[in-house]
């Protein structure tokens, strides 16, 4: 299933403008159909996976 930027933004809880900006800079995966951006489930999972960070470790100074 393909989602519009608005639908994908709602699922990711980010502004649609953020998705469009990142897609325009080729910083996140997306599909372009004509002039329309679409985000597949795989695209959304990759965005989530790539944004995941591990726990921070405290290093004594």
PQR file with spaces between the fields and no chain letter, atoms N, CA, C, O and H, PARSE charges and radii, in Angstrom:
ATOM       1  N    UNK     1       0.836   -1.177    0.000 -0.4000 1.5000
ATOM       2  CA   UNK     1       0.000    0.000    0.000 -0.0000 2.0000
ATOM       3  C    UNK     1       0.885    1.245    0.000  0.5500 1.7000
ATOM       4  O    UNK     1       1.896    1.301    0.700 -0.5500 1.4000
ATOM       5  N    UNK     2       0.500    2.221   -0.777 -0.4000 1.5000
ATOM       6  CA   UNK     2       1.239    3.476   -0.826 -0.0000 2.0000
ATOM       7  C    UNK     2       0.478    4.551   -0.064  0.5500 1.7000
ATOM       8  O    UNK     2      -0.740    4.677   -0.189 -0.5500 1.4000
ATOM       9  H    UNK     2      -0.321    2.175   -1.346  0.4000 1.0000
ATOM      10  N    UNK     3       1.212    5.318    0.722 -0.4000 1.5000
ATOM      11  CA   UNK     3       0.639    6.393    1.520 -0.0000 2.0000
ATOM      12  C    UNK     3       1.062    7.737    0.962  0.5500 1.7000
ATOM      13  O    UNK     3       2.171    7.888    0.450 -0.5500 1.4000
ATOM      14  H    UNK     3       2.202    5.215    0.823  0.4000 1.0000
ATOM      15  N    UNK     4       0.165    8.720    1.065 -0.4000 1.5000
ATOM      16  CA   UNK     4       0.534   10.091    0.729 -0.0000 2.0000
ATOM      17  C    UNK     4       1.468   10.611    1.817  0.5500 1.7000
ATOM      18  O    UNK     4       1.646    9.967    2.851 -0.5500 1.4000
ATOM      19  H    UNK     4      -0.736    8.598    1.481  0.4000 1.0000
ATOM      20  N    UNK     5       2.055   11.764    1.581 -0.4000 1.5000
ATOM      21  CA   UNK     5       2.922   12.367    2.602 -0.0000 2.0000
ATOM      22  C    UNK     5       2.126   12.638    3.873  0.5500 1.7000
ATOM      23  O    UNK     5       2.642   12.465    4.977 -0.5500 1.4000
ATOM      24  H    UNK     5       1.910   12.286    0.741  0.4000 1.0000
ATOM      25  N    UNK     6       0.884   13.059    3.725 -0.4000 1.5000
ATOM      26  CA   UNK     6       0.052   13.350    4.891 -0.0000 2.0000
ATOM      27  C    UNK     6      -0.253   12.079    5.686  0.5500 1.7000
ATOM      28  O    UNK     6      -0.180   12.079    6.915 -0.5500 1.4000
ATOM      29  H    UNK     6       0.465   13.200    2.828  0.4000 1.0000
ATOM      30  N    UNK     7      -0.594   11.001    4.982 -0.4000 1.5000
ATOM      31  CA   UNK     7      -0.882    9.730    5.658 -0.0000 2.0000
ATOM      32  C    UNK     7       0.367    9.191    6.348  0.5500 1.7000
ATOM      33  O    UNK     7       0.311    8.758    7.499 -0.5500 1.4000
ATOM      34  H    UNK     7      -0.654   11.001    3.984  0.4000 1.0000
ATOM      35  N    UNK     8       1.494    9.220    5.637 -0.4000 1.5000
ATOM      36  CA   UNK     8       2.746    8.722    6.208 -0.0000 2.0000
ATOM      37  C    UNK     8       3.163    9.566    7.405  0.5500 1.7000
ATOM      38  O    UNK     8       3.639    9.035    8.408 -0.5500 1.4000
ATOM      39  H    UNK     8       1.539    9.571    4.702  0.4000 1.0000
ATOM      40  N    UNK     9       2.984   10.876    7.300 -0.4000 1.5000
ATOM      41  CA   UNK     9       3.344   11.770    8.400 -0.0000 2.0000
ATOM      42  C    UNK     9       2.517   11.455    9.643  0.5500 1.7000
ATOM      43  O    UNK     9       3.039   11.463   10.758 -0.5500 1.4000
ATOM      44  H    UNK     9       2.597   11.307    6.485  0.4000 1.0000
ATOM      45  N    UNK    10       1.238   11.180    9.453 -0.4000 1.5000
ATOM      46  CA   UNK    10       0.382   10.838   10.591 -0.0000 2.0000
ATOM      47  C    UNK    10       0.859    9.546   11.246  0.5500 1.7000
ATOM      48  O    UNK    10       0.877    9.443   12.473 -0.5500 1.4000
ATOM      49  H    UNK    10       0.814   11.174    8.547  0.4000 1.0000
ATOM      50  N    UNK    11       1.245    8.564   10.440 -0.4000 1.5000
ATOM      51  CA   UNK    11       1.728    7.294   10.985 -0.0000 2.0000
ATOM      52  C    UNK    11       3.046    7.471   11.736  0.5500 1.7000
ATOM      53  O    UNK    11       3.268    6.838   12.768 -0.5500 1.4000
ATOM      54  H    UNK    11       1.230    8.648    9.444  0.4000 1.0000
ATOM      55  N    UNK    12       3.914    8.331   11.216 -0.4000 1.5000
ATOM      56  CA   UNK    12       5.226    8.552   11.832 -0.0000 2.0000
ATOM      57  C    UNK    12       5.195    9.636   12.906  0.5500 1.7000
ATOM      58  O    UNK    12       6.164    9.818   13.644 -0.5500 1.4000
ATOM      59  H    UNK    12       3.733    8.845   10.378  0.4000 1.0000
ATOM      60  N    UNK    13       4.092   10.343   12.986 -0.4000 1.5000
ATOM      61  CA   UNK    13       3.931   11.447   13.942 -0.0000 2.0000
ATOM      62  C    UNK    13       4.965   12.548   13.716  0.5500 1.7000
ATOM      63  O    UNK    13       5.600   13.041   14.648 -0.5500 1.4000
ATOM      64  H    UNK    13       3.305   10.196   12.387  0.4000 1.0000
ATOM      65  N    UNK    14       5.108   12.913   12.448 -0.4000 1.5000
ATOM      66  CA   UNK    14       5.983   14.017   12.050 -0.0000 2.0000
ATOM      67  C    UNK    14       5.200   14.900   11.075  0.5500 1.7000
ATOM      68  O    UNK    14       4.200   14.453   10.514 -0.5500 1.4000
ATOM      69  H    UNK    14       4.593   12.513   11.690  0.4000 1.0000
ATOM      70  N    UNK    15       5.633   16.134   10.866 -0.4000 1.5000
ATOM      71  CA   UNK    15       4.957   16.988    9.883 -0.0000 2.0000
ATOM      72  C    UNK    15       5.165   16.467    8.454  0.5500 1.7000
ATOM      73  O    UNK    15       6.237   15.958    8.127 -0.5500 1.4000
ATOM      74  H    UNK    15       6.445   16.498   11.322  0.4000 1.0000
ATOM      75  N    UNK    16       4.146   16.596    7.616 -0.4000 1.5000
ATOM      76  CA   UNK    16       4.269   16.189    6.214 -0.0000 2.0000
ATOM      77  C    UNK    16       5.372   16.986    5.525  0.5500 1.7000
ATOM      78  O    UNK    16       6.044   16.472    4.631 -0.5500 1.4000
ATOM      79  H    UNK    16       3.276   17.009    7.881  0.4000 1.0000
ATOM      80  N    UNK    17       5.560   18.235    5.937 -0.4000 1.5000
ATOM      81  CA   UNK    17       6.620   19.062    5.335 -0.0000 2.0000
ATOM      82  C    UNK    17       8.003   18.463    5.598  0.5500 1.7000
ATOM      83  O    UNK    17       8.897   18.577    4.759 -0.5500 1.4000
ATOM      84  H    UNK    17       5.013   18.652    6.663  0.4000 1.0000
ATOM      85  N    UNK    18       8.181   17.828    6.756 -0.4000 1.5000
ATOM      86  CA   UNK    18       9.459   17.180    7.076 -0.0000 2.0000
ATOM      87  C    UNK    18       9.712   16.030    6.104  0.5500 1.7000
ATOM      88  O    UNK    18      10.822   15.870    5.595 -0.5500 1.4000
ATOM      89  H    UNK    18       7.455   17.736    7.437  0.4000 1.0000
ATOM      90  N    UNK    19       8.667   15.226    5.850 -0.4000 1.5000
ATOM      91  CA   UNK    19       8.818   14.107    4.910 -0.0000 2.0000
ATOM      92  C    UNK    19       9.163   14.613    3.514  0.5500 1.7000
ATOM      93  O    UNK    19      10.062   14.083    2.860 -0.5500 1.4000
ATOM      94  H    UNK    19       7.766   15.357    6.263  0.4000 1.0000
ATOM      95  N    UNK    20       8.449   15.634    3.063 -0.4000 1.5000
ATOM      96  CA   UNK    20       8.714   16.177    1.725 -0.0000 2.0000
ATOM      97  C    UNK    20      10.142   16.722    1.615  0.5500 1.7000
ATOM      98  O    UNK    20      10.823   16.501    0.613 -0.5500 1.4000
ATOM      99  H    UNK    20       7.719   16.064    3.594  0.4000 1.0000
ATOM     100  N    UNK    21      10.581   17.430    2.644 -0.4000 1.5000
ATOM     101  CA   UNK    21      11.936   18.005    2.645 -0.0000 2.0000
ATOM     102  C    UNK    21      12.991   16.904    2.600  0.5500 1.7000
ATOM     103  O    UNK    21      13.942   16.989    1.823 -0.5500 1.4000
ATOM     104  H    UNK    21      10.027   17.609    3.458  0.4000 1.0000
ATOM     105  N    UNK    22      12.831   15.872    3.429 -0.4000 1.5000
ATOM     106  CA   UNK    22      13.796   14.768    3.461 -0.0000 2.0000
ATOM     107  C    UNK    22      13.781   13.988    2.149  0.5500 1.7000
ATOM     108  O    UNK    22      14.834   13.575    1.663 -0.5500 1.4000
ATOM     109  H    UNK    22      12.059   15.803    4.060  0.4000 1.0000
ATOM     110  N    UNK    23      12.595   13.784    1.573 -0.4000 1.5000
ATOM     111  CA   UNK    23      12.500   13.066    0.301 -0.0000 2.0000
ATOM     112  C    UNK    23      13.160   13.878   -0.816  0.5500 1.7000
ATOM     113  O    UNK    23      13.872   13.318   -1.650 -0.5500 1.4000
ATOM     114  H    UNK    23      11.740   14.120    1.968  0.4000 1.0000
ATOM     115  N    UNK    24      12.929   15.183   -0.836 -0.4000 1.5000
ATOM     116  CA   UNK    24      13.526   16.039   -1.866 -0.0000 2.0000
ATOM     117  C    UNK    24      15.048   16.010   -1.795  0.5500 1.7000
ATOM     118  O    UNK    24      15.725   16.159   -2.812 -0.5500 1.4000
ATOM     119  H    UNK    24      12.351   15.638   -0.159  0.4000 1.0000
ATOM     120  N    UNK    25      15.581   15.818   -0.595 -0.4000 1.5000
ATOM     121  CA   UNK    25      17.037   15.746   -0.408 -0.0000 2.0000
ATOM     122  C    UNK    25      17.551   14.310   -0.520  0.5500 1.7000
ATOM     123  O    UNK    25      18.729   14.053   -0.274 -0.5500 1.4000
ATOM     124  H    UNK    25      15.030   15.697    0.231  0.4000 1.0000
ATOM     125  N    UNK    26      16.671   13.375   -0.890 -0.4000 1.5000
ATOM     126  CA   UNK    26      17.018   11.944   -0.992 -0.0000 2.0000
ATOM     127  C    UNK    26      17.603   11.401    0.303  0.5500 1.7000
ATOM     128  O    UNK    26      18.519   10.579    0.273 -0.5500 1.4000
ATOM     129  H    UNK    26      15.714   13.584   -1.090  0.4000 1.0000
ATOM     130  N    UNK    27      17.084   11.855    1.438 -0.4000 1.5000
ATOM     131  CA   UNK    27      17.557   11.388    2.738 -0.0000 2.0000
ATOM     132  C    UNK    27      16.689   10.280    3.317  0.5500 1.7000
ATOM     133  O    UNK    27      17.067    9.645    4.301 -0.5500 1.4000
ATOM     134  H    UNK    27      16.340   12.523    1.462  0.4000 1.0000
ATOM     135  N    UNK    28      15.532   10.045    2.712 -0.4000 1.5000
ATOM     136  CA   UNK    28      14.649    8.959    3.144 -0.0000 2.0000
ATOM     137  C    UNK    28      14.105    8.264    1.896  0.5500 1.7000
ATOM     138  O    UNK    28      14.041    8.875    0.829 -0.5500 1.4000
ATOM     139  H    UNK    28      15.226   10.560    1.912  0.4000 1.0000
ATOM     140  N    UNK    29      13.713    6.994    2.019 -0.4000 1.5000
ATOM     141  CA   UNK    29      13.167    6.284    0.864 -0.0000 2.0000
ATOM     142  C    UNK    29      11.740    6.740    0.551  0.5500 1.7000
ATOM     143  O    UNK    29      10.965    7.053    1.454 -0.5500 1.4000
ATOM     144  H    UNK    29      13.765    6.498    2.885  0.4000 1.0000
ATOM     145  N    UNK    30      11.409    6.772   -0.730 -0.4000 1.5000
ATOM     146  CA   UNK    30      10.072    7.159   -1.176 -0.0000 2.0000
ATOM     147  C    UNK    30       9.864    6.654   -2.592  0.5500 1.7000
ATOM     148  O    UNK    30      10.801    6.189   -3.241 -0.5500 1.4000
ATOM     149  H    UNK    30      12.039    6.518   -1.464  0.4000 1.0000
ATOM     150  N    UNK    31       8.638    6.750   -3.059 -0.4000 1.5000
ATOM     151  CA   UNK    31       8.293    6.415   -4.431 -0.0000 2.0000
ATOM     152  C    UNK    31       7.703    7.661   -5.056  0.5500 1.7000
ATOM     153  O    UNK    31       6.916    8.365   -4.423 -0.5500 1.4000
ATOM     154  H    UNK    31       7.878    7.128   -2.531  0.4000 1.0000
ATOM     155  N    UNK    32       8.076    7.938   -6.288 -0.4000 1.5000
ATOM     156  CA   UNK    32       7.526    9.096   -6.971 -0.0000 2.0000
ATOM     157  C    UNK    32       6.687    8.600   -8.142  0.5500 1.7000
ATOM     158  O    UNK    32       7.168    7.861   -9.000 -0.5500 1.4000
ATOM     159  H    UNK    32       8.715    7.366   -6.802  0.4000 1.0000
ATOM     160  N    UNK    33       5.432    9.016   -8.161 -0.4000 1.5000
ATOM     161  CA   UNK    33       4.529    8.675   -9.256 -0.0000 2.0000
ATOM     162  C    UNK    33       4.149    9.995   -9.917  0.5500 1.7000
ATOM     163  O    UNK    33       3.345   10.763   -9.390 -0.5500 1.4000
ATOM     164  H    UNK    33       5.041    9.616   -7.464  0.4000 1.0000
ATOM     165  N    UNK    34       4.734   10.237  -11.067 -0.4000 1.5000
ATOM     166  CA   UNK    34       4.563   11.556  -11.677 -0.0000 2.0000
ATOM     167  C    UNK    34       5.226   12.582  -10.782  0.5500 1.7000
ATOM     168  O    UNK    34       6.421   12.496  -10.499 -0.5500 1.4000
ATOM     169  H    UNK    34       5.387    9.613  -11.495  0.4000 1.0000
ATOM     170  N    UNK    35       4.442   13.556  -10.338 -0.4000 1.5000
ATOM     171  CA   UNK    35       4.968   14.567   -9.418 -0.0000 2.0000
ATOM     172  C    UNK    35       4.581   14.282   -7.974  0.5500 1.7000
ATOM     173  O    UNK    35       4.845   15.091   -7.085 -0.5500 1.4000
ATOM     174  H    UNK    35       3.471   13.626  -10.568  0.4000 1.0000
ATOM     175  N    UNK    36       3.959   13.137   -7.741 -0.4000 1.5000
ATOM     176  CA   UNK    36       3.424   12.827   -6.416 -0.0000 2.0000
ATOM     177  C    UNK    36       4.347   11.900   -5.631  0.5500 1.7000
ATOM     178  O    UNK    36       4.794   10.872   -6.141 -0.5500 1.4000
ATOM     179  H    UNK    36       3.745   12.479   -8.464  0.4000 1.0000
ATOM     180  N    UNK    37       4.626   12.276   -4.388 -0.4000 1.5000
ATOM     181  CA   UNK    37       5.412   11.427   -3.494 -0.0000 2.0000
ATOM     182  C    UNK    37       4.492   10.424   -2.823  0.5500 1.7000
ATOM     183  O    UNK    37       3.381   10.755   -2.409 -0.5500 1.4000
ATOM     184  H    UNK    37       4.263   13.111   -3.974  0.4000 1.0000
ATOM     185  N    UNK    38       4.971    9.203   -2.723 -0.4000 1.5000
ATOM     186  CA   UNK    38       4.246    8.166   -2.002 -0.0000 2.0000
ATOM     187  C    UNK    38       5.246    7.402   -1.145  0.5500 1.7000
ATOM     188  O    UNK    38       6.426    7.301   -1.480 -0.5500 1.4000
ATOM     189  H    UNK    38       5.874    8.935   -3.060  0.4000 1.0000
ATOM     190  N    UNK    39       4.753    6.872   -0.043 -0.4000 1.5000
ATOM     191  CA   UNK    39       5.597    6.153    0.902 -0.0000 2.0000
ATOM     192  C    UNK    39       4.976    4.789    1.161  0.5500 1.7000
ATOM     193  O    UNK    39       3.851    4.695    1.651 -0.5500 1.4000
ATOM     194  H    UNK    39       3.794    6.954    0.229  0.4000 1.0000
ATOM     195  N    UNK    40       5.715    3.730    0.830 -0.4000 1.5000
ATOM     196  CA   UNK    40       5.226    2.368    1.054 -0.0000 2.0000
ATOM     197  C    UNK    40       5.456    1.968    2.506  0.5500 1.7000
ATOM     198  O    UNK    40       6.155    2.653    3.253 -0.5500 1.4000
ATOM     199  H    UNK    40       6.629    3.807    0.433  0.4000 1.0000
ATOM     200  N    UNK    41       4.861    0.860    2.885 -0.4000 1.5000
ATOM     201  CA   UNK    41       5.087    0.318    4.226 -0.0000 2.0000
ATOM     202  C    UNK    41       6.568    0.037    4.426  0.5500 1.7000
ATOM     203  O    UNK    41       7.112    0.304    5.497 -0.5500 1.4000
ATOM     204  H    UNK    41       4.293    0.304    2.279  0.4000 1.0000
ATOM     205  N    UNK    42       7.226   -0.501    3.402 -0.4000 1.5000
ATOM     206  CA   UNK    42       8.672   -0.755    3.493 -0.0000 2.0000
ATOM     207  C    UNK    42       9.452    0.549    3.677  0.5500 1.7000
ATOM     208  O    UNK    42      10.412    0.600    4.445 -0.5500 1.4000
ATOM     209  H    UNK    42       6.784   -0.718    2.531  0.4000 1.0000
ATOM     210  N    UNK    43       9.032    1.606    2.965 -0.4000 1.5000
ATOM     211  CA   UNK    43       9.682    2.914    3.127 -0.0000 2.0000
ATOM     212  C    UNK    43       9.550    3.399    4.563  0.5500 1.7000
ATOM     213  O    UNK    43      10.526    3.850    5.162 -0.5500 1.4000
ATOM     214  H    UNK    43       8.252    1.565    2.341  0.4000 1.0000
ATOM     215  N    UNK    44       8.344    3.308    5.117 -0.4000 1.5000
ATOM     216  CA   UNK    44       8.102    3.782    6.484 -0.0000 2.0000
ATOM     217  C    UNK    44       8.908    2.973    7.489  0.5500 1.7000
ATOM     218  O    UNK    44       9.470    3.529    8.433 -0.5500 1.4000
ATOM     219  H    UNK    44       7.551    2.942    4.631  0.4000 1.0000
ATOM     220  N    UNK    45       8.964    1.658    7.288 -0.4000 1.5000
ATOM     221  CA   UNK    45       9.761    0.816    8.191 -0.0000 2.0000
ATOM     222  C    UNK    45      11.242    1.179    8.116  0.5500 1.7000
ATOM     223  O    UNK    45      11.931    1.178    9.135 -0.5500 1.4000
ATOM     224  H    UNK    45       8.507    1.206    6.522  0.4000 1.0000
ATOM     225  N    UNK    46      11.735    1.490    6.916 -0.4000 1.5000
ATOM     226  CA   UNK    46      13.139    1.883    6.761 -0.0000 2.0000
ATOM     227  C    UNK    46      13.412    3.219    7.453  0.5500 1.7000
ATOM     228  O    UNK    46      14.457    3.398    8.077 -0.5500 1.4000
ATOM     229  H    UNK    46      11.174    1.490    6.087  0.4000 1.0000
ATOM     230  N    UNK    47      12.466    4.158    7.338 -0.4000 1.5000
ATOM     231  CA   UNK    47      12.631    5.456    8.005 -0.0000 2.0000
ATOM     232  C    UNK    47      12.715    5.250    9.508  0.5500 1.7000
ATOM     233  O    UNK    47      13.559    5.845   10.179 -0.5500 1.4000
ATOM     234  H    UNK    47      11.616    4.013    6.830  0.4000 1.0000
ATOM     235  N    UNK    48      11.838    4.406   10.031 -0.4000 1.5000
ATOM     236  CA   UNK    48      11.840    4.116   11.472 -0.0000 2.0000
ATOM     237  C    UNK    48      13.138    3.418   11.869  0.5500 1.7000
ATOM     238  O    UNK    48      13.777    3.796   12.851 -0.5500 1.4000
ATOM     239  H    UNK    48      11.153    3.922    9.487  0.4000 1.0000
ATOM     240  N    UNK    49      13.524    2.399   11.102 -0.4000 1.5000
ATOM     241  CA   UNK    49      14.732    1.625   11.415 -0.0000 2.0000
ATOM     242  C    UNK    49      15.978    2.512   11.366  0.5500 1.7000
ATOM     243  O    UNK    49      16.835    2.437   12.246 -0.5500 1.4000
ATOM     244  H    UNK    49      13.004    2.092   10.304  0.4000 1.0000
ATOM     245  N    UNK    50      16.070    3.349   10.337 -0.4000 1.5000
ATOM     246  CA   UNK    50      17.254    4.204   10.184 -0.0000 2.0000
ATOM     247  C    UNK    50      17.314    5.297   11.245  0.5500 1.7000
ATOM     248  O    UNK    50      18.389    5.822   11.537 -0.5500 1.4000
ATOM     249  H    UNK    50      15.374    3.410    9.622  0.4000 1.0000
ATOM     250  N    UNK    51      16.176    5.637   11.817 -0.4000 1.5000
ATOM     251  CA   UNK    51      16.150    6.662   12.851 -0.0000 2.0000
ATOM     252  C    UNK    51      16.350    6.119   14.246  0.5500 1.7000
ATOM     253  O    UNK    51      16.509    6.883   15.198 -0.5500 1.4000
ATOM     254  H    UNK    51      15.303    5.210   11.580  0.4000 1.0000
ATOM     255  N    UNK    52      16.343    4.791   14.374 -0.4000 1.5000
ATOM     256  CA   UNK    52      16.474    4.173   15.700 -0.0000 2.0000
ATOM     257  C    UNK    52      17.885    4.390   16.238  0.5500 1.7000
ATOM     258  O    UNK    52      18.869    4.317   15.501 -0.5500 1.4000
ATOM     259  H    UNK    52      16.213    4.171   13.600  0.4000 1.0000
ATOM     260  N    UNK    53      17.956    4.650   17.502 -0.4000 1.5000
ATOM     261  CA   UNK    53      19.250    4.830   18.166 -0.0000 2.0000
ATOM     262  C    UNK    53      19.307    3.911   19.366  0.5500 1.7000
ATOM     263  O    UNK    53      18.297    3.666   20.026 -0.5500 1.4000
ATOM     264  H    UNK    53      17.158    4.710   18.100  0.4000 1.0000
ATOM     265  N    UNK    54      20.472    3.416   19.637 -0.4000 1.5000
ATOM     266  CA   UNK    54      20.667    2.544   20.797 -0.0000 2.0000
ATOM     267  C    UNK    54      20.762    3.356   22.072  0.5500 1.7000
ATOM     268  O    UNK    54      20.751    4.587   22.040 -0.5500 1.4000
ATOM     269  H    UNK    54      21.292    3.615   19.101  0.4000 1.0000
ATOM     270  N    UNK    55      20.854    2.671   23.182 -0.4000 1.5000
ATOM     271  CA   UNK    55      20.978    3.384   24.453 -0.0000 2.0000
ATOM     272  C    UNK    55      22.321    4.105   24.532  0.5500 1.7000
ATOM     273  O    UNK    55      23.337    3.630   24.023 -0.5500 1.4000
ATOM     274  H    UNK    55      20.863    1.671   23.208  0.4000 1.0000
ATOM     275  N    UNK    56      22.294    5.230   25.166 -0.4000 1.5000
ATOM     276  CA   UNK    56      23.543    5.977   25.354 -0.0000 2.0000
ATOM     277  C    UNK    56      24.290    5.393   26.537  0.5500 1.7000
ATOM     278  O    UNK    56      23.696    5.017   27.548 -0.5500 1.4000
ATOM     279  H    UNK    56      21.470    5.616   25.579  0.4000 1.0000
ATOM     280  N    UNK    57      25.578    5.326   26.393 -0.4000 1.5000
ATOM     281  CA   UNK    57      26.418    4.814   27.481 -0.0000 2.0000
ATOM     282  C    UNK    57      27.101    5.981   28.150  0.5500 1.7000
ATOM     283  O    UNK    57      27.649    6.866   27.493 -0.5500 1.4000
ATOM     284  H    UNK    57      26.061    5.632   25.572  0.4000 1.0000
ATOM     285  N    UNK    58      27.061    5.969   29.434 -0.4000 1.5000
ATOM     286  CA   UNK    58      27.742    7.013   30.195 -0.0000 2.0000
ATOM     287  C    UNK    58      29.216    6.645   30.299  0.5500 1.7000
ATOM     288  O    UNK    58      29.569    5.563   30.770 -0.5500 1.4000
ATOM     289  H    UNK    58      26.615    5.250   29.968  0.4000 1.0000
ATOM     290  N    UNK    59      30.062    7.554   29.855 -0.4000 1.5000
ATOM     291  CA   UNK    59      31.505    7.318   29.973 -0.0000 2.0000
ATOM     292  C    UNK    59      32.053    8.246   31.042  0.5500 1.7000
ATOM     293  O    UNK    59      31.957    9.467   30.917 -0.5500 1.4000
ATOM     294  H    UNK    59      29.775    8.432   29.472  0.4000 1.0000
ATOM     295  N    UNK    60      32.621    7.681   32.081 -0.4000 1.5000
ATOM     296  CA   UNK    60      33.178    8.523   33.143 -0.0000 2.0000
ATOM     297  C    UNK    60      34.324    9.373   32.612  0.5500 1.7000
ATOM     298  O    UNK    60      35.118    8.915   31.791 -0.5500 1.4000
ATOM     299  H    UNK    60      32.699    6.689   32.183  0.4000 1.0000
ATOM     300  N    UNK    61      34.403   10.595   33.080 -0.4000 1.5000
ATOM     301  CA   UNK    61      35.490   11.461   32.610 -0.0000 2.0000
ATOM     302  C    UNK    61      36.620   11.540   33.599  0.5500 1.7000
ATOM     303  O    UNK    61      37.611   12.229   33.352 -0.5500 1.4000
ATOM     304  H    UNK    61      33.757   10.967   33.747  0.4000 1.0000
